[in-house]
């Protein structure tokens, strides 16, 4: 099941400046949470590396359409499945509305759990606000690419425009997430065994206690002792966890597109 996110922000810079900065995809890690690296492969192709809710993701994306000072649209071609567009509209003297629209497909239990509590949506909101802080703090772009990419995309591309199907084996849990996941599974197993020992059906309490002693002996060989625990600890995903597919969410910077200035497509 896919998820759609739309976020917008008004920045106090001219539309050309806001657009120019967004073409600098390799600068995205400076204001996008979870995005670790964006490589500009050529004018249209990008490679992303991000860590989302403890899950490392890598994917390739291609620019489907790019119009100066108006729109940049993209879709994944390999790796995590996502697509979207960012729009730029002048709204007053020296002000620009930046609107981000994206669609993605969460994969695996951790990402689906994050999706259930709107982690990506929260992250997208933080990212556009961080972009506002970044560009207004500089009051100048770090570079620009003023080329166009002609495309047939109408509106915002969805995941049906993405040619990637899943992660292609490039994703994996970070070390922290692996430890936390293993601990959670072990704790759940111990708690289940403890519940079984204390809830025998039928026989007397003495018989239940004797039967439990044998079970406990086998469990103690592989599990740490349990002290008054009958339920597994609940793992709660922090709603403010910074994630990135947004990340995903966005478009990476280009370095030296044909006819461009600075770095970027």
Secondary structure by P-SEA (a helix, b strand, c coil): cbbbbbbbbbbcccaaaaaaaaacccccccccccccccccccccbbbbbbbcccbbbbbcccccccccccbbbbbbccccccccbbbbbbccccbbbbbbbbbbbbccaaaaaaaaaaaaaaaaaaaaaaaaaaaaaaccccccccbbbbccccccccccccccccccccccccaaaaaaaaaaaaaaaaaaaaaaaaccccccaaaaaaaaaaaaaaaaacccccccccccbbbbcccccccccccccbbbbbccccccccccc
